[in-house]
C-alpha cells in the first residue's frame, strides 16, 4: 500500500501533465497484488505495472509507467517481462493491453514486444475507439 500511495504522490514524474490518477485503482492492488509490480531503486520507485489475470486466462495490463529519468533504459520491457512471468504463474496463456489511438509511444512499445494491434471502435464508449493489443505467452523478448 505504501508503494501505491508513493506512486500517486509522484504521479507527475510518471505521467507529466496528464492526470491519470483516476485509473490508479487501489482495489486492483488490494485484490491482485501479486501481478501489480514496482521497480525500486535507492532513489524510489522507478516504474510500475498494474495488471491481473482474467477468468479466460488473459494477463491484462491496466497501467504501466516509468519515471521520466528512467525512460529509455529498458525498464518498461523488464516490467512487462516480470508481469508476464507472474501472469503465467497464475495460469495466463496470453497478454492483453489497451491504449488510446493518440498514444503513439505506447503503440510502438507494445508492437516492439510482439503484440498484435487492432483498432476497436466504441471500445471505451460511443465514439471512443481504442487500440487493443494481444499476444500469446510466453513473452520471450530481449
Buried (B, 14 or more C-beta within 10 A) or exposed (E): EEBBEBBEEBBEBBBEEEEEEEEBBEEBBEEBBEBBBBBEEEEBBBBBBBBBBBEEBBBBBBBBBBBEEBBEBEBBBBBBBBBBBBBBEEEBBBBBBBBBEEBEEBBEBBBEBEBEBEEEEEBEEEEEBBBBBBBEBEBEEE
